[in-house]
Amino acid sequence: MNLKLKRLVRTHSSEQYALFDLTQTDEEDQPLTIGKLDLHYTGEGTYGTLLLWDMDSLQLEAERRRMFVQALLSELVLPMGLPNEFVVEFFAPTLDEYEVFHNLDEGTGNPAEAFERAD
């Protein structure tokens, strides 16, 4: 796995990253999205949620998952000078029921269409 992180959102106390495996590509020959990481920073430490939905990632043994999380946090949190303590929840959902809801106008001119399911 050749991991790439792309920051999607940043606030003063949190960040959200998309996780890509550069060794795998989708049908459009783009790096495959394998998951998402949400981090929330406090004075006591970092709290986060890691979602992995790639089949290869789901098959990681517990110890390898722990090492994966520690490597991610070392790269993202330690350079910021935050406390070393962290709690990260790990989930391995399938994307069969994945939906994104938004109210962004996609230029259709019809505001009602902006509330439809985004695929």
Secondary structure, 3 states (H helix, E strand, C coil): CCEEEEEEEECCCEEEEEEEEEEEECCCCCEEEEEEEEEEECCCCEEEEEEECCHHHHCCCHHHHHHHHHHHHHHHCHHHCCCCCEEEEEECCCCCCCCECCCCCCCCCCHHHHHCCEC
